[in-house]
């Protein structure tokens, strides 16, 4: 269960950063900058077998663990952008997994990303952000409109190319985290039936950081 909770913490952190970008622009705290870099790095860790391979130490997901425990505390039906993105991403990843053509294209596009510039620290202006954003955009062209995620926020930020790329790259990282969650046996039904268990573990892991 710990691995599944950490995977969902990755999803939640991506959603939180997307909400910040769409409403406030690129105004990350130091911790949020680290999370942005970590999540985009995780998207390219194809051979990850566990959460440590994907995210490093659990302390790297502190923001997500605290947010996740809060979401379960107040209920997943709470109507705010982060919760909405969270639920939509879980559904979108399931739709992607059921489309073999799309999965093949995603794999090919990710393999072609140039990592020669180094990925030790990924900031919104790093070239790999645009590359990941393009991968996500290409994938969405093969998805029906009702499976696409509508990001809400301030027009001045939503029309900024760098922010657009950062949001799309984060959506792709959230898909990657959701894929790992499902590989560990996660499902929407389990999330509903065992929400208290998820919350308790998220709190334990968050408080231990």
PAZAPA-4460 file (N, C-alpha, C; in steps of 0.05 Angstrom, whole numbers, plus 32768, in hexadecimal, padded with zeros to 4 digits):
% residues 209
    n_x    n_y    n_z   ca_x   ca_y   ca_z    c_x    c_y    c_z   seq   type   mol
   8010   7FE8   8000   8000   8000   8000   8011   8019   8000     1      X     A
   8028   8018   800D   803A   8030   800E   8041   8039   7FF2     2      X     A
   8048   8026   7FE0   804F   802D   7FC5   8038   803B   7FB6     3      X     A
   8020   8032   7FBB   8009   803E   7FAE   8004   805A   7FB8     4      X     A
   8007   805E   7FD2   8004   8078   7FDE   8018   808C   7FD3     5      X     A
   8031   8083   7FD0   8046   8095   7FC6   8040   809C   7FA9     6      X     A
   8036   8088   7F9A   8030   808E   7F7E   801A   80A3   7F7C     7      X     A
   8005   80A1   7F8C   7FF0   80B5   7F8C   7FF9   80D0   7F97     8      X     A
   800D   80CF   7FA8   8019   80E9   7FB1   8026   80F7   7F9A     9      X     A
   8032   80E7   7F88   803E   80F2   7F70   8029   80FE   7F5E    10      X     A
   8012   80F1   7F5B   7FFC   80FB   7F4B   7FF2   8116   7F58    11      X     A
   7FEE   8115   7F72   7FE3   812D   7F7F   7FF6   8145   7F7D    12      X     A
   8010   8140   7F80   8023   8156   7F7E   8022   8162   7F62    13      X     A
   8021   8151   7F4E   801F   815C   7F32   8006   816E   7F2F    14      X     A
   7FF0   8165   7F3A   7FD7   8174   7F39   7FD9   818E   7F48    15      X     A
   7FE6   818E   7F5F   7FEA   81A7   7F6E   7FFB   81BB   7F5F    16      X     A
   8010   81B1   7F53   8022   81C3   7F43   8014   81CE   7F2B    17      X     A
   8003   81BE   7F1E   7FF3   81C7   7F07   7FE1   81DE   7F10    18      X     A
   7FD4   81DB   7F27   7FC2   81EF   7F31   7FD0   8209   7F37    19      X     A
   7FE8   8207   7F43   7FF8   821F   7F48   8000   822D   7F2F    20      X     A
   8009   821E   7F1B   8012   822A   7F02   7FFA   8238   7EF4    21      X     A
   7FE3   822C   7EF4   7FCC   8237   7EE6   7FC0   824F   7EF4    22      X     A
   7FC5   8252   7F0E   7FB8   8268   7F1D   7FCC   827E   7F26    23      X     A
   7FE5   8276   7F29   7FF9   8289   7F34   8011   828C   7F22    24      X     A
   8014   827C   7F0E   802C   827C   7EFD   8042   826D   7F09    25      X     A
   805A   8272   7EFF   8072   8263   7F09   807C   8271   7F23    26      X     A
   806F   826A   7F39   8076   8275   7F53   8079   825E   7F67    27      X     A
   808B   824C   7F61   808F   8235   7F72   80A1   823C   7F89    28      X     A
   809B   822F   7FA0   80AD   8230   7FB6   80C5   821D   7FB0    29      X     A
   80D9   821E   7FC0   80F0   820C   7FBB   80E8   81EF   7FBB    30      X     A
   80D6   81E8   7FCE   80CD   81CC   7FCF   80BD   81C5   7FB6    31      X     A
   80AC   81D7   7FAD   809D   81D2   7F95   80AE   81D0   7F7C    32      X     A
   80C4   81E0   7F7B   80D7   81DE   7F65   80E3   81C2   7F64    33      X     A
   80EB   81B8   7F7B   80F6   819D   7F7D   80E2   8188   7F74    34      X     A
   80C9   818B   7F7C   80B4   8178   7F75   80AF   8179   7F56    35      X     A
   80AF   8190   7F4B   80AC   8193   7F2E   80C1   8183   7F1F    36      X     A
   80DA   8187   7F27   80F1   817A   7F1A   80EF   815B   7F1E    37      X     A
   80E9   8153   7F36   80E7   8136   7F3D   80D2   8128   7F2C    38      X     A
   80BB   8135   7F2A   80A4   8128   7F1C   80AA   8125   7EFF    39      X     A
   80B6   813A   7EF3   80BC   8138   7ED6   80D3   8123   7ED2    40      X     A
   80E6   8122   7EE4   80FA   810D   7EE2   80ED   80F1   7EE3    41      X     A
   80DA   80EE   7EF5   80CD   80D3   7EF8   80BF   80CA   7EDE    42      X     A
   80B6   80DD   7ECE   80A9   80D6   7EB5   80BB   80C6   7EA3    43      X     A
   80D5   80CB   7EA5   80E8   80BE   7E93   80F7   80A7   7EA0    44      X     A
   80EE   809F   7EB7   80FA   8087   7EC5   80EA   806F   7EBE    45      X     A
   80EE   8065   7EA6   80DE   804F   7E9B   80E2   8035   7EAA    46      X     A
   80FA   8030   7EB5   8100   8016   7EC1   80FA   8016   7EDF    47      X     A
   80ED   802A   7EE9   80E8   802B   7F06   80D8   8013   7F10    48      X     A
   80E2   8005   7F24   80D4   7FEE   7F2F   80C5   7FF4   7F49    49      X     A
   80CC   800A   7F56   80BF   8012   7F6F   80BF   8030   7F72    50      X     A
   80B3   8039   7F88   80B1   8056   7F8B   80CC   8064   7F8F    51      X     A
   80DF   8056   7F9B   80F9   8062   7F9F   8107   8066   7F84    52      X     A
   8104   8053   7F71   810F   8057   7F57   8102   806F   7F49    53      X     A
   80E8   8073   7F4E   80D9   8087   7F40   80DC   80A3   7F4C    54      X     A
   80DC   80A4   7F67   80DB   80BF   7F74   80F3   80C3   7F87    55      X     A
   8103   80AF   7F8C   8117   80B2   7FA1   810B   80AE   7FBC    56      X     A
   8115   80BC   7FD0   810B   80B9   7FEB   80EE   80C3   7FED    57      X     A
   80DE   80B7   7FFF   80C2   80BF   8003   80C0   80DD   800B    58      X     A
   80D5   80E8   8017   80D4   8104   801F   80D1   8117   8008    59      X     A
   80D8   810D   7FF0   80D5   811D   7FD8   80B8   8122   7FD0    60      X     A
   80A6   8112   7FDC   808A   8114   7FD6   807A   811F   7FEE    61      X     A
   8088   812E   7FFF   807A   8138   8017   8062   8149   8010    62      X     A
   8064   815B   7FFC   804E   816B   7FF4   8036   815B   7FEC    63      X     A
   803B   8146   7FDC   8025   8135   7FD3   8019   8125   7FE9    64      X     A
   802A   811B   7FFC   801F   810B   8012   800D   811C   8024    65      X     A
   8015   8134   8029   8004   8146   803A   7FEA   814D   802B    66      X     A
   7FED   8153   8012   7FD5   8159   8002   7FC2   8142   7FFF    67      X     A
   7FCE   812A   7FFB   7FBE   8112   7FF8   7FAE   810C   8011    68      X     A
   7FBC   810D   8028   7FAE   8108   8041   7F98   811C   8046    69      X     A
   7F9C   8135   803E   7F88   8149   8041   7F70   8144   802F    70      X     A
   7F75   813A   8017   7F60   8134   8005   7F4E   811D   8010    71      X     A
   7F5B   8109   801B   7F4C   80F3   8026   7F3D   80FB   8040    72      X     A
   7F49   810E   804E   7F3D   8118   8067   7F23   8126   8061    73      X     A
   7F22   8136   804B   7F0B   8146   8044   7EF9   8139   802F    74      X     A
   7F03   8123   8023   7EF3   8115   800F   7EFB   811C   7FF3    75      X     A
   7EFD   8107   7FE2   7F05   810B   7FC6   7EF1   811A   7FB6    76      X     A
   7ED8   811E   7FC1   7EC4   812D   7FB3   7EC6   814B   7FB6    77      X     A
   7ED9   8153   7FC7   7EDD   8170   7FCB   7EE3   817D   7FB1    78      X     A
   7ED4   8193   7FAA   7ED6   819F   7F90   7EEB   81B5   7F90    79      X     A
   7F03   81AD   7F89   7F18   81C0   7F84   7F29   81B6   7F6C    80      X     A
   7F38   81C8   7F5F   7F47   81BF   7F47   7F5A   81A8   7F4B    81      X     A
   7F68   81A7   7F62   7F7C   8192   7F66   7F6D   8177   7F68    82      X     A
   7F58   8175   7F77   7F49   815C   7F79   7F3D   8154   7F5E    83      X     A
   7F33   8168   7F4F   7F27   8162   7F35   7F3D   8157   7F22    84      X     A
   7F54   8164   7F21   7F69   815A   7F0F   7F72   813E   7F18    85      X     A
   7F73   813A   7F32   7F7C   8120   7F3D   7F6A   810A   7F32    86      X     A
   7F4F   810D   7F35   7F3C   80F9   7F2C   7F3D   80F5   7F0E    87      X     A
   7F3F   810B   7EFF   7F3F   8109   7EE2   7F58   80FC   7ED8    88      X     A
   7F6E   8100   7EE5   7F87   80F3   7EDC   7F85   80D5   7EE0    89      X     A
   7F7A   80CC   7EF6   7F77   80AF   7EFA   7F66   80A3   7EE4    90      X     A
   7F51   80B1   7EDC   7F40   80A7   7EC7   7F4E   80A9   7EAB    91      X     A
   7F5D   80BE   7EA7   7F6A   80C1   7E8E   7F80   80AC   7E89    92      X     A
   7F8F   80A6   7E9E   7FA3   8091   7E9C   7F97   8076   7E95    93      X     A
   7F80   8070   7EA1   7F72   8057   7E9B   7F6A   8055   7E7E    94      X     A
   7F61   806C   7E73   7F5A   806D   7E57   7F72   8069   7E45    95      X     A
   7F88   8076   7E4D   7FA1   8073   7E3E   7FAA   8056   7E3E    96      X     A
   7FA9   8049   7E55   7FB2   802D   7E58   7FA2   801A   7E46    97      X     A
   7F89   8022   7E41   7F77   8011   7E30   7F7A   8016   7E13    98      X     A
   7F8C   8028   7E0B   7F91   802E   7DEF   7FAD   8026   7DE7    99      X     A
   7FB0   800F   7DDA   7FCA   8005   7DD4   7FDA   8017   7DC1   100      X     A
   7FCC   8023   7DAE   7FD9   8035   7D9B   7FE5   804D   7DAA   101      X     A
   7FD6   8058   7DBC   7FDF   806F   7DCC   7FF6   8068   7DDE   102      X     A
   7FF5   8051   7DEB   800B   8048   7DFC   8025   8045   7DEC   103      X     A
   8022   803A   7DD5   803A   8036   7DC3   8046   8051   7DBB   104      X     A
   8034   8063   7DB4   803E   807E   7DAC   804C   808C   7DC3   105      X     A
   803F   808A   7DDB   804B   8097   7DF3   8067   808C   7DF8   106      X     A
   806A   8072   7DF7   8084   8065   7DFB   8099   806E   7DE7   107      X     A
   8091   8070   7DCE   80A4   8078   7DB9   80AC   8096   7DBD   108      X     A
   8098   80A6   7DC2   809E   80C3   7DC6   80B0   80C8   7DDE   109      X     A
   80AB   80BA   7DF3   80BC   80BE   7E0B   80D8   80B4   7E06   110      X     A
   80DB   809E   7DF7   80F6   8094   7DF0   8106   80A8   7DE0   111      X     A
   80F9   80B8   7DD1   8106   80CB   7DBF   810E   80E5   7DCD   112      X     A
   8106   80E9   7DE6   810D   8102   7DF3   812B   8104   7DF8   113      X     A
   8136   811A   7DF1   8153   811F   7DF5   8159   8126   7E12   114      X     A
   8168   8114   7E1F   8170   8119   7E3B   818D   8121   7E3E   115      X     A
   8199   812A   7E28   81B5   8130   7E28   81BC   814A   7E38   116      X     A
   81A8   815B   7E3C   81AC   8173   7E4B   81AD   816F   7E69   117      X     A
   81A7   8156   7E71   81A8   8150   7E8E   818D   8156   7E9B   118      X     A
   8186   8145   7EAE   816C   8148   7EBB   816F   814A   7EDA   119      X     A
   8186   8153   7EE3   818B   8155   7F00   8178   816A   7F0C   120      X     A
   8171   817F   7EFD   815E   8193   7F07   814E   819D   7EEF   121      X     A
   8134   8197   7EF0   8123   819F   7EDA   8112   81B7   7EE3   122      X     A
   8115   81CD   7ED6   8106   81E5   7EDC   80F3   81EA   7EC4   123      X     A
   80DF   81FC   7EC7   80CC   81FF   7EB1   80D9   8207   7E96   124      X     A
   80F0   8213   7E96   80FD   821B   7E7D   810F   8205   7E72   125      X     A
   8112   81EF   7E7F   8123   81D9   7E75   8117   81CE   7E5B   126      X     A
   8128   81C7   7E47   811E   81BD   7E2E   810D   81A4   7E30   127      X     A
   8112   8194   7E44   8104   817B   7E47   80E6   8180   7E4E   128      X     A
   80E0   8197   7E59   80C4   819D   7E60   80B3   819F   7E47   129      X     A
   80BD   81AD   7E33   80AF   81B0   7E1A   80AC   8194   7E0C   130      X     A
   80C1   8184   7E0E   80C0   8169   7E02   80AA   8158   7E0F   131      X     A
   80A9   8159   7E2A   8095   8149   7E38   8079   8154   7E32   132      X     A
   8076   816E   7E30   805D   817A   7E29   8053   8172   7E0E   133      X     A
   8066   8170   7DFB   805F   8167   7DE0   8056   814A   7DE0   134      X     A
   8063   8139   7DF0   805A   811D   7DF2   803E   811C   7DFC   135      X     A
   8037   812C   7E10   801C   812B   7E1B   8008   8136   7E07   136      X     A
   800F   814B   7DF9   7FFC   8157   7DE6   7FF7   8143   7DCF   137      X     A
   800C   8136   7DC6   8008   8122   7DB0   7FF6   810B   7DB9   138      X     A
   7FF9   8103   7DD2   7FE8   80EE   7DDC   7FCB   80F6   7DDE   139      X     A
   7FC6   810F   7DE6   7FAB   8118   7DE9   7F9C   811A   7DCE   140      X     A
   7FAB   811C   7DB8   7F9E   811D   7D9E   7F90   8102   7D97   141      X     A
   7F99   80ED   7DA5   7F8D   80D3   7DA1   7F78   80CC   7DB6   142      X     A
   7F72   80E0   7DC7   7F5E   80DB   7DDC   7F44   80EA   7DD5   143      X     A
   7F2D   80DE   7DDD   7F14   80ED   7DD9   7F12   8105   7DEB   144      X     A
   7F03   8119   7DE2   7F01   8132   7DF1   7EF9   812F   7E0E   145      X     A
   7EE8   811B   7E13   7EDE   8118   7E2F   7EF3   810C   7E41   146      X     A
   7F09   8104   7E37   7F1F   80F9   7E47   7F35   810D   7E4C   147      X     A
   7F32   8124   7E40   7F47   8139   7E43   7F41   8149   7E5D   148      X     A
   7F56   8154   7E68   7F54   8163   7E81   7F55   8181   7E7C   149      X     A
   7F40   818E   7E86   7F3E   81AB   7E82   7F4A   81B9   7E9A   150      X     A
   7F5F   81C8   7E95   7F6D   81D7   7EAB   7F60   81F3   7EAE   151      X     A
   7F59   81FA   7EC6   7F4E   8214   7ECB   7F62   8226   7ED9   152      X     A
   7F5F   8240   7ED6   7F72   8252   7EE2   7F70   826E   7ED6   153      X     A
   7F85   827D   7ED9   7F86   8298   7ECE   7F90   8298   7EB1   154      X     A
   7F82   82A7   7EA0   7F88   82A7   7E83   7FA5   82AF   7E7E   155      X     A
   7FAF   82C2   7E8D   7FCB   82CC   7E88   7FDF   82B5   7E8C   156      X     A
   7FD9   82A2   7E9D   7FEC   828C   7EA1   7FE6   8275   7E8E   157      X     A
   7FCC   8270   7E89   7FC4   825A   7E78   7FCD   825E   7E5B   158      X     A
   7FD2   8277   7E53   7FDA   827C   7E38   7FF8   8280   7E36   159      X     A
   8007   827D   7E4B   8024   827F   7E4B   8030   8265   7E41   160      X     A
   803F   8265   7E2C   804A   824C   7E20   805A   823B   7E34   161      X     A
   806B   8248   7E44   807B   823A   7E57   806A   822C   7E6D   162      X     A
   8056   823A   7E76   8043   822E   7E89   8033   8218   7E7D   163      X     A
   802A   821C   7E64   801C   8207   7E56   802C   81ED   7E54   164      X     A
   8046   81F0   7E4D   8057   81D9   7E4B   805C   81CC   7E66   165      X     A
   805F   81DC   7E7B   8063   81D2   7E96   804B   81C2   7E9F   166      X     A
   8033   81CC   7E9A   801A   81BE   7EA2   8018   81A4   7E93   167      X     A
   801D   81A4   7E79   801A   818B   7E6A   802F   8177   7E73   168      X     A
   8047   8180   7E79   805C   816E   7E83   8054   8162   7E9E   169      X     A
   8048   8172   7EAF   803F   8168   7EC9   8028   8154   7EC6   170      X     A
   8016   8159   7EB3   8000   8146   7EAD   800C   812B   7EA5   171      X     A
   8021   812C   7E95   802E   8113   7E8D   803B   8105   7EA5   172      X     A
   8047   8115   7EB7   8053   8109   7ECF   803E   80FC   7EE0   173      X     A
   8026   8109   7EE1   8011   80FD   7EF1   8007   80E3   7EE5   174      X     A
   8006   80E2   7ECB   7FFF   80C9   7EBD   8013   80B3   7EC4   175      X     A
   802D   80BA   7EC5   8042   80A7   7ECC   803E   809D   7EE9   176      X     A
   8038   80AF   7EFB   8034   80A7   7F17   801B   8095   7F19   177      X     A
   8006   809B   7F0A   7FEE   808B   7F0B   7FF3   806F   7EFF   178      X     A
   8003   806E   7EEA   800B   8054   7EDF   8019   8043   7EF4   179      X     A
   802B   804F   7F03   8039   8040   7F18   8026   8037   7F2E   180      X     A
   8013   8048   7F35   7FFE   8041   7F49   7FEF   8029   7F40   181      X     A
   7FE7   8028   7F27   7FD8   8011   7F1D   7FE9   7FF8   7F1B   182      X     A
   8003   7FFC   7F15   8015   7FE5   7F14   8018   7FD8   7F30   183      X     A
   8014   7FE8   7F45   8016   7FDE   7F60   7FFB   7FD3   7F69   184      X     A
   7FE7   7FD2   7F58   7FCD   7FC7   7F5F   7FB8   7FDB   7F66   185      X     A
   7FBE   7FF5   7F62   7FAA   8009   7F68   7F93   800A   7F55   186      X     A
   7F7C   8011   7F5F   7F63   8013   7F4F   7F51   8028   7F5C   187      X     A
   7F3F   8033   7F4C   7F2C   8047   7F57   7F1A   803B   7F6D   188      X     A
   7F12   8022   7F69   7F01   8015   7F7C   7F10   8012   7F97   189      X     A
   7F29   800A   7F95   7F39   8007   7FAE   7F3C   8022   7FBB   190      X     A
   7F40   8037   7FAB   7F44   8051   7FB6   7F2B   805A   7FC6   191      X     A
   7F14   8053   7FBD   7EFB   805A   7FCB   7EF7   8049   7FE4   192      X     A
   7EFB   802F   7FE1   7EF6   801C   7FF7   7F0B   801E   800D   193      X     A
   7F23   8026   8006   7F39   8026   8019   7F44   8043   801D   194      X     A
   7F33   8056   8019   7F3C   8072   801B   7F47   8079   8037   195      X     A
   7F3C   806D   804C   7F46   8072   8067   7F62   8067   806A   196      X     A
   7F67   804F   805F   7F81   8043   8060   7F95   8054   8050   197      X     A
   7F8D   805D   8039   7F9F   806F   8029   7FA5   8088   8039   198      X     A
   7F91   8094   8046   7F95   80AC   8055   7FA8   80A8   806C   199      X     A
   7FA5   8092   807B   7FB6   808C   8092   7FD3   8089   808A   200      X     A
   7FD8   807B   8074   7FF3   8076   806B   7FFF   8090   8061   201      X     A
   7FEF   80A0   8052   7FF9   80BA   8049   8001   80CC   8060   202      X     A
   7FF1   80CC   8075   7FF7   80DC   808D   8010   80D2   809B   203      X     A
   8013   80B8   809E   802A   80AC   80AA   8044   80B3   809B   204      X     A
   8042   80B0   8081   805A   80B6   8070   8060   80D4   8070   205      X     A
   804B   80E5   806F   804F   8102   806F   805A   810C   808A   206      X     A
   8050   8101   80A0   805A   8109   80BA   8076   8100   80C0   207      X     A
   807F   80EB   80B2   809A   80E1   80B7   80AF   80F0   80A9   208      X     A
   80A7   8103   8097   80BB   8112   8088   80C6   8129   8098   209      X     A
***
